[in-house]
Amino acid sequence: MENQLKIVGFFRKKPVVNRPANRSHIPVHKIRKVLLCESANETTDGPVHLLTKKFEEIQGVSTVIPTSDDDRIFYAMRPFRKGFSRFVWKRDPEETNLITIVLLKNFDHWILLSAWYGKQAAKEPWDRRANGFSKTFWTCHAFVEKCEEYYKDTVITECPWPLN
């Protein structure tokens, strides 16, 4: 393993390393709580493992929230993304007792790809791995504008995703 990778915990008796460009939104000590938990819900997609743990107490706030027809919606590009993301104006993130982490299995260790408060969100409609559920999910969910970084000069109000 490279020297700049830091071990953040262990999963299945192998170290979990924090890659320099991971998209983690939560502190390492909370990631360790999920890694140590036997009862985390796990789904796999090839070498990618997604762990979601529901705790008794509130862990943080989710920045992807359900939206309604009353919300003001816009779309914008986020850093390191290839398509437009859906945002909601003037809403607050919602408290959650869920933590989700994404790990990539490597030969002798795991790589932490991302971690956030809340449940798994569907792939965004522009993602090559998006499925039929993706558009359904993102039609009624959005990122909280004040909580996620986006490029202000890319803001549009009309949905950029194909309707069919």
N, C-alpha and C positions, 0 to 999 in steps of 0.2 A: 504494500500500500504506500501511497505517496506520503511524504512527511507533512504536507499541508492539510491532510484529511484528519479530522479530530473524531475520536470515538465518542459517541453520545450515549451508547448503551449496547445491549446485546439482545438478539432475537434468535431463537432456536440455537443457542450456544455459539453463535457467530457474531462478531462485532458489527455494529451499525455505525457507519461513518457519515459525517456531515459534509457533503460536497460543498465546495466554495460557493457555487451559484444556486444552492437549493432555494426553494420558495416557501420556506417555513415561516408561519405567522405566529408561532407560539414558542415559549421558552423551552429549553432542553429538558428541564426537570419534569415538565408535563409530558413531553414525548416519552421519557423514561417510564412514567406511570402506565402508559399504554403498552410499551414493550414488555413490561413486567407482568402484565395482566393476562391471566389464562382465559378469561371470558370475553376477550375482544372479538367482535364480529370480523371475520376475515374473508375477503374475496381475492381471487387471483386472476391475472390475465397474462399468461406466460410467465416471464420472470418478474413481473410487477405484482406486488402484494399490497393490498389496501386494508388497513386495520381501522376499525371504528369502535370506540369504547364509550359506553354510556355510564356516567358516574352519578352518584346520588346527589351531589352538590353541583351548583353552577361552576363551570370551568372558565368561561370567557364569553365573548360575543361573536356571533356569526355575522359575517359581512355579505353573505348571500341570503337574501330574504324573499319571502313570497310578496307578490305585487298584486294590485287590483286596478280596475279601470280608472280609479280616482288618482292614481299615481302619475307623476310626470316622468316619462321615460326618455332616455337618450342612448345613443350608441357611440362608442369611442374605441380607439386602439389602446391596448395596454402594452407595457414593455414586454418584450420577448414573446409576443403573440403574433399570429399570422392573420388574424381576422378581428372583426369588431365584436366587442363585448357589450352586453346590455347593462345599463345603469339606471338607478332610481334617484331622483333629486329629493332633498329635504326629508329623508327618513333616517332613523337611527338603526344601528345594528341590533340584533335580538340576542338576549341571553340564551345560553345553551349549556347543557350538561354533557355534550358530545365532543369528543376529540377524534379527528381522523388523520392518519398518517399514511404516506405512500412510500414503500420501500422497493428498491430494485435489487434483485438477487445477483450477486457477483460470484466469482469462484469460491473465495474463502471469507467473504464478508457481505454485508448488505449496505446499500447506499440510500441515505435519506433523501428522497426527491422533493417531498413537500409535506407540510403539516398545517392543519387549520382547525379552528373551532367550528363545530357543526357537522352535519351529515355530508355524505358524498353528493356532490353536484354532478349532473350529467355533463358529458363533454359538450363544449360549445358547438353550435351548428356548423361553424366553419372548420372544425377539427376533422381531419381525415378519418378519425376513429369514431366520429359521431354516428348515432343510429336514430331510428324513428323517435325514440323517447327524448332525444336531445332538444329538438325544436319545441316539443310539448313542454318540457321542463323550463326552458329559457323564455318561453312565451309568458310564463306566470312567475318567474323569479328574476332577480337582478342583483348586481353588486351595489352596495351602498356607496354612493358617489364620494362622500367625504372620507371613506375608509380605504379606498383602493386607488392606486396610482394609475393615471391614464394621460394620454397626450391631448391637451386641451385644444390643439389645432386640428384634431380629427373628429370632433363632436358633430354628430348628425342626429336628426330626430326621426328620420324614416328608417324602418327596419331594413338592413342590408342583406338579410338572408332570403333566399328564394322561398316563395310561399308554398311550393309543392314538393 
